[in-house]
Amino acid sequence: MMSESVPRVFFDGACPLCAREIAFYRKHKGASYIAWVDVSRTKVADLPNGLSQQDTLARFHVQTADGNSVDGATAFAHLWSALPRFRLAGKVARIPPLPWILEGLYNLFLPVRPYLQRRV
């Protein structure tokens, strides 16, 4: 069992696109120190306080090692920072104005996601 002080990544395992992306990250060094939570198969009680299953299925979420919940592009920056191979990308993604730009791109991607899911 994992310690509570590890990052927890919440993803939609029922989404083929999301499942592929998470499988990619899980193959990298450091992934064993992250709790990977498939929200499509998780009880609501196992989600961070204040988040519903619908929230976590609609957007990518990470609960940081210190217990804070982040979503969208910020969540990706936290995930990347937790994996040695992507750590630099995680640091760069936090330098203003990049968080704002990446969040905008993520928000543009979300409406397209259902169409991409059907093609995967």
Summary of the structure (lengths in Angstrom):
residues: 120
radius of gyration: 13.8
end to end distance: 32.6
largest distance: 38.1
contacts: 328
relative contact order: 0.16
helix: 54%
strand: 12%
